[in-house]
């Protein structure tokens, strides 16, 4: 799933192309992708976008006149691409905008179940759609993070992925952040010392900034992730083989040497959890 580094890299890449010319044609849109019908997509035609903004893992395309906002959430498999005039694109995109002069913005989703979403909203509606999100992960300091982790006792991995608590982190970067912070994914948030909260805040900012820099360079997952999806590979810090814990819809990757004092966390489906 694209997370803060990937979304911010796309935001920077798309900002100039989508704001260069007025929209000539809005759509087509897959019936499962377009989540709103009023105002209709055609209301975008003839308008120019102001650029691209980001909130957590969502991208926003406000119109220059300030009347409409196109909101895009890519979920797990959605991808956005700007096509130059004459450049070939997908035959049946999940969503597309065509600009005067022929350039396009296309959204694709290579998955059987279409989960990516596009909303056309007024600015007030867009604000309401995003009001549940917590503070942005990148730039969050230790004091603010300390307030978040001590609100209630939660395991760190799901807490970092909770967009209502902290916006922008998903499964992959939670794995990277917790490894850098040398914290167990099962550690309880209210048990963290001040030093551990500080390590977590530093790791969050360092890892997200590292990811953004690499994604802007065009690095793929293999060159970006050092822990995520690297089961059995030696930890780049201590050399211990990396381990994983499988859940129904996601997998946690971690280093037993750096994060759990050598203990292997048991798969929920096979045994009880160990902290």
N, C-alpha and C positions, 0 to 999 in steps of 0.2 A: 504494500500500500504506500503510495507517495505520502511522505511526511513533511515536516517543516523544511528541511534542507532542499528536498526535491521541489516542493511547491514554490519556495522563494526563488529558486533558480529559474523555474518556469516563469514566474512573475517578471523577473528581470529580463528574461529573453523575449517575452511576448509584449512587453510594455510599448515599445516603439512601433512594431508592425501593426498592432491592432488599433493604434490611435492615429495612424497616418492618413487614412481615407474614410469617408462616410460608408456606412453599411448599405450595400446594394440589395442584398437578399438575406433574410434571416430564416434559417432552416435549410433542409428538413431536419426534423428531430424524431428520434425513435419514441414510440408511445410510452415506453417505460422510463425514458430518460427525462423527458419534459414533465416537470412536476406542477406547473402552473398553466392556466389558460387565460387569465385576466390580470394584466393586459396581455393581449395576444403577441406572439413573436413578431408579427408584422409591424408592430409599433416601433421596433428598432430601425426599420428601414428608412434611410434618409438621414439618420442621426449619426453622429460621430462619437466614438468612445474616448473618454478622457485618458485612458490608460488601464493599468491593471493594479489592483490592490490585493492584499492577502490578509486573512484572519484565520489563524490556526492552519488547518489543512484545506481551507476553502479559498478560492479565487473570486474576486469581485471585479466586474467590468462596468463601471459607472459611465453613463452617457455624459457628454460634455455640457449638455443643457441642465444637468442635475435632476432630471425627471425620472430616470429609470436606472436600475442596477441589474445586470445579468450576474447571477451567482452560480458558481460551478463547484460541485463536490465530486471528486474523481473516485472516491471509495477505493476498492482494492485494485481494480483492473483498468480504470479509465486513464486515458492519456490524451494530452493536448499537443497540437502541432500547428505551427504557422506555415502555410504553403505560399511560396512565391507565385507570381503570375505565370501560368503555364505549367507549373510543377504538378505532377500526378499525385493524387491522394487516394484514399480508400473509396471504393465504389459506393458503399453504403455506410457512411459515418453515423454514429449515434446522434451527432449534432454538428451543424456547420453554420458559419457566418461567411458570406462572400462580400468583399469590399469593392468599392468602385476601383476600376483598374485591373481587377481579377485576382488579387491575393485572397487567401482564405484562412480561417481559423477552423480546425476540425477537431472533434472529440471522437475517439475510438474506444471501444471496450471489447477486448478479446476474452469474453467469458459467456457461458451459456446464460447465466442469470445476470440481467442488466441491473446493476446497482448504482452506477454513477448517476448524478442528478444535475439538472439545469433548471433554475428558477428565474423568471423575469419578475422583478419586484419594484415597488416604489422605494425610495430611500428609507422611509419609515418602516415598511415591511421588512426590508433587508436588516435593519437594526434589530427588529424583533426576532428575526430568524437567527441572529448571532448572539443574542443577549445571554444565552445560557453558557457561553464559552468562558473559561477561566483566563487568567493572564497569559500572555505569550511566553513560551518556554525560553526562547532566546532572549537574553537580557535579564532574566529573573535572578535577583540576588539572594544571598543566604538568608537575610532577614525575612523577605517575602516568602521564600520557600519554607522557612521554618514555621511560619503561620499556617501554611497549607498542610504540611505533613503532620502537624500536631492537632488539627481539627478533630480527627477521629483516627482510631487504630485501623490501619489498612496495610496490606502487603505492598511492597514498593512497586513491583512490576505493574499490577493493575492500576495503582494510584497514578503512576506516570502516564499511563495510557488514557486516563479518564479526562476527556476534553472539558468537562465542567470544572475540573480542578486546575489543569494546566493545558493550554492549547498548543497543539502542534506535534506531539510525540505519539508514535504508534509502537508496534511490536519491535520493529528492527532497531530503532534508536533507543528504545528502553533497554534493550540488550547491550548496546554499545555504551550507553551512559552508566549503567550499573556496574559494568566491568571496569570502566575507567575509575569509578568512585570506590571500587573494591567493596561493594556491598551486595549481600545476597538478595536475589529477587524476591525471596520470601520474608526478608526482614520486615518487622512491623514499624510503621512510620513513627509511632509515638515512642518507640524505644530508641530512636536515633539520638546520639549525643550532639552537642553543638558542633563538634569537630566533624562528625559524620554528615550533618546537614551542610556544612561548609564544603566538604568534599563533593557531595552530591550536586550542589549548585555550580561549583567549578567544573565538574565533569559535564554537566548539562550544557553549559555555555561552550566549553571547549569542543565537545563532540559535535554539537549542532553546527558550530562555525566550521569545523573541519569538514563535515559533510557538505555544507553549502559550497565551500571552496572547491571540493572535488567534483560536485555535480555541475558547477559552472564550467569546469574544465571538460566536462563530458565523460567523466569516469563512470564505469559500470559498477554493478553491485560487487563484483569480485575485487575491484580495486578500492572500493569505498568501505565495505564492512570488514571489521577485523574479528568479530565474534559471531554475528548473526549468520546463520546457515553454514557454519564451519564445524559441524559435528566431527569430533575425532581429530581435528587438526591441532597442532601444538599452539598453546596460548603464546601470543607475541611478547608477553611480559615474562612469564615464568616457565613456559614450555609444557605445562600440564595439558593433556588432551582435553579439548573443550567438550562439554556435555550438554544435554538437552533434557527438557521435560515437555512431554506432549500433552496438549489439551485438545478438546474436540475441534476448536476453531483456530488455535494458534499454538506456537511452540516457543518456549523460552530457551535461549542459549546462554551458557555461562561457563566460567572457569572455576572448577572446584578449588584449585590452588589459590587463586586471587580473591575469591568471593565467599567461599563457604568453609574455609579452614580444612579443606581436603574432603569434606563430606559430599557424597553424591546425592542429589535431591531425587526422591523417588517419583516415578510417573504416577500421576493421580489415578490412572486407569489400572495400575498394577498394585499399588501399595499406598499406605497413608503418606501424607506429605511430611517431610522433615524440614525444619527451619535451617 
